[in-house]
Structures are given as C-alpha cells and as structure tokens.
Amino acid sequence: MPKRVDHTQRRIEIAEALIRVSGRRGLHAVGMRDVAAEADVSLRLVQYYFETKEKLLIFGLQLLAEKFGERVAARVTAAEADPSPRATVEALLMAALPTDEESRTFHLLYTSYAVLAVTDEALAAQPFVRDPDAAEEALTKLLRQAEGEGLLSPGANPRLEAVTLLAMSAGLGTSVLVGQRGPEAAAEVLHHQLDRIFQESGHSSRM
C-alpha cells in the first residue's frame, strides 16, 4: 500500500527550507532550485506544490507571520508574572529585535519581503505586509490602558508613542543586523524610551 503523503506538511517543510536558506543567503539570491536542495527534494516537487516562486514567497510569508506570532505569544506569556501594560509592550517590542538566530531571520526576511512588496502587487496585498497597522493599533491600545491607570508620563500621547516605538524598534533591528550595535545595546535604547514614556510605577521587567 503506497505511503500516504501529508501535502500540508510537505508544503510547510518546503516553506521552512525557503526561510532557512533565505536567512543565510538573502531572499533576493534564492531560487526554487536552492529551496529544493535545502529541503532535500526535487525541483519538480517544489514546482508541483507552488508552481511559481511568487506563490512560494507568499506561503513562506504566511508561515513567517505565524512563527512570529508564536514568538510574541511566548514572550507575552513569560511576562505574565508582571502583567503591567509596560511589561506587555516590552515583550512585543523585544520579540521583533534580532537578538537570536530565529529573530534575526525574521527581521531579515520581513525587511526583504517589505522591499519586494514595493514593486510586487501580489506581495503587497498580503496581510503580513500590512501588519504594522495592526501592531500600531495593539500598542496604542496598551498605552491607552496604561494612561487610564495613571502609568504614563504627563503629556505622553498613546498614538504618537506607539508610532515612535514601532519605528524605533524597526530601525534598531536593522542596526543590529548590519552590525552597528549589539542586541543588548539596542534593548537598552528601547528600555530608555520606555522609561521616558512610563512613570516609575510602571516599572520594566528588563527581559
């Protein structure tokens, strides 16, 4: 009796190969043949499941988003010992910093996808490319909660602070990738900004 193939799992394995090899070589330098070699399958099999590189990129984009969501959820759960709005904000921002191999790959590929999306309508239409809006809303909501609890510094504007934090996080992530500063130095900058936004009672967990 022929072995039954789990097609969903096979697609995931191929997309994970795309993420691994792109993390090492850069998304722009990777073709379907490279992905096939990384996944230890034939090029024909990759083409069978995805037909074109664009379809493979889109599926890889979705998988990357899921993995990042899991990473954020894990950090937020770890911060539950200190369930303050600041601890949650810090967990969200720190999850995006390239402090280890997994987050480095995420930041590198997300940036690459964003650049490709500028000239590729199919990629630009993907929800993950528009997720900065969702992240901005989530951070704004947390900061408004903190404001309601009297934890924000006088004059702090939740919406503007959310935009500032996300822009800073993205810029710091890139600076770590190119070797301008280390992960600890980048985290220190984020903590300094949070110290400015939150009053002393909204203390940091320094994750």
LINFENTA-V705945 format. One record per pair of residues at least 6 apart in sequence whose ideal C-beta (glycine too) atoms are under 8 Angstrom apart, sorted by the first residue. I is the first residue (numbers start at 1). J is the second residue. Records with the same first field share a line. If there is no record, write none. Layout:
I: J / J
//
This chain:
7: 49
10: 45 / 49
11: 49 / 50 / 59
12: 63
13: 39
14: 35 / 39 / 41 / 45 / 46 / 49 / 50 / 56
15: 56 / 59 / 60 / 63
16: 39 / 63
17: 35 / 36 / 38 / 39
18: 30 / 35 / 38 / 56 / 57 / 60
19: 60 / 63 / 64 / 105 / 109
20: 38 / 105
21: 30 / 34 / 35 / 38
22: 30 / 60 / 105 / 108 / 109 / 112
23: 101 / 104 / 105 / 108 / 109
25: 34
26: 108 / 112
27: 57 / 108 / 109 / 112 / 113 / 116
28: 112 / 116
31: 53
32: 43 / 46 / 47 / 50 / 53 / 56
33: 43
35: 46 / 56
36: 42 / 43 / 45 / 46
39: 46
46: 56
50: 56 / 59
54: 120 / 122 / 123
57: 113 / 116 / 123
58: 122 / 123 / 126
60: 109
61: 113 / 123 / 126 / 128 / 129
62: 126 / 128
64: 106 / 109 / 110 / 113 / 128
65: 127 / 128 / 131
67: 102 / 106
68: 95 / 96 / 106 / 110
71: 95 / 102 / 103 / 106
72: 91 / 92 / 95
75: 91 / 92 / 94 / 95 / 207
76: 88 / 91 / 92
78: 91 / 207
79: 87 / 88 / 90 / 91 / 205 / 207
81: 205
82: 203 / 205
84: 146 / 151 / 202 / 203
85: 142 / 143 / 145 / 146 / 149 / 151 / 202
86: 146 / 151 / 194 / 198 / 202 / 203 / 204 / 205
87: 204 / 205
88: 142
89: 139 / 142 / 143 / 146 / 165 / 194
90: 190 / 191 / 194 / 204 / 205 / 207
91: 205 / 207
92: 135 / 138 / 139 / 142
93: 165 / 169 / 190
94: 187 / 190 / 207
95: 103
96: 103 / 106 / 107 / 169 / 170 / 173
97: 103 / 107 / 169 / 172 / 173 / 176 / 183 / 186 / 187 / 190
98: 104 / 106 / 107 / 108 / 173 / 176 / 177 / 183
99: 176 / 183 / 187
104: 176 / 177
107: 173 / 174 / 176 / 177
108: 177
110: 128
111: 174 / 177
113: 123 / 128 / 129
114: 129
116: 123
117: 123 / 124 / 126 / 129
118: 124
123: 129
132: 166
135: 166
136: 162 / 163 / 166
139: 161 / 162 / 165 / 166
140: 158 / 159 / 162
143: 152 / 156 / 158 / 159 / 161 / 162 / 197
144: 158
146: 152 / 158 / 198 / 202
147: 156 / 158
150: 199 / 201
151: 198 / 199 / 201 / 202
152: 158 / 161 / 197 / 198 / 199 / 202
153: 196 / 197 / 198 / 199
156: 197
161: 197
164: 193
165: 190 / 193 / 194 / 197
168: 189 / 190 / 193
169: 190
172: 181 / 186 / 189 / 190
173: 186
175: 181 / 186
176: 182 / 183 / 186
191: 204 / 206
194: 204
195: 204
198: 204
//
